[in-house]
Amino acid sequence: MTYTPAKLALADSLDSDPDVFGVILFLPHGGKAKSTGERMGKEEYIDPNNAKQYAVKIVDSLLKDGDNDNVRDTNWASVVAGIQKFMIDWNRAKRDRQGIVGAA
């Protein structure tokens, strides 16, 4: 059996709204992908400490689908770390667009 690791990607909104944050997780089995995200207010930023909540939404969706193989074979600690990194980068890019300097 060939093992393909899960891959995480930053998702853009369909209308390129800069206040929408989302991620797509390409799963190791069955060519499946799951996504989650949210729209933030113009002056709101994402708390990177909430990265685990995004992963939990994906796990819940997989469990509802009965997809135990992808739940079992995905490295969720790495997924959470990847989501957190995307959140930090997204916040930085949003601050740059707004001309805010300094804060991480």
N, C-alpha and C positions, 0 to 999 in steps of 0.2 A: 504494500500500500504506500502510495506517495503522500507525504504530508506537506501541505501548503500552509504556511503561517498566515494568521489574520493580518490584514493591512488596514491602516487607518488613513483617511483623507479628509481634508477640510472641505466642507460643502458650501457652495455659493447659493444664494437664494435665486429663484427663477427670474426675478426682476432685478438682480444685482443690488438689492437693498443692503447698504453697508451696516445697518443695524440688526441684521439677522446673522446669528452664529449657528453653525451646524457642522456635524461630522457624519461621515459615512464609514462604516466598518465592513470591510470585505472579509467574509468569514472563510475558515479553512475547508469547509465541506459544502458540496452541492452548488458551488458558484453563487451562493447567497450573499446579499448585502443588507444591512440594516442602517437606518439613519435616525438621527435625533437632533433637535436644535430648538432655538427660541428666538423671538424678536425682542430686542432690548430697546428701551427708550433712547431718545437722542442723547441724553446725558448719563445713561446707565452703562455700566461695564459688567462683564461677567466675573464672578468670583471664582478663581481657579480652584479654590477649596471645594467647589461643587462638582468637580470632574467625575467623582464617583457616582453622583446621581445620574449623569448621562449614561454611564456604563450600566447602571442598574436598570434604566429604561430599556436598554437593548437586551439585557439578560431576561427581563420580564417578558418582552416580546417574543424572544426565542422560546422560552418555557411555554408560553401560551400556544406557540406553534408546535410544541412537542419536539423541538429540535435540541435534544439533550447532547448529541454529538458535538455540535458547535459550542454549546455552553461548556462542556467538559474540556474541549481541546483548544480553547482560546485562552491566551495568557492575559487574564483580566488586569493584573497589576500593570502590565505594559500598556494595555489599552487606556487605563486611567491616567498613566503618566503621559501618554501621547495626547489625550484630550486636554490635560492640564497645560501642556506646552502650546497646543493650538489656542487655548484660551488666553494665555499670556501674550502670544504673538498677535492675536485678534485685538486685544485691548490696546496693545502698543500701536498697531496700525490705525485704530480708531482715534487714539489720542493724536497721532501724527496728522491725520486728516483734519482734526479740529484745531491743530496748532498748539496743543498742550505739550510742553517740554518737561522732561524729568521723571515723572512718576512711572513706576514699572507696571 
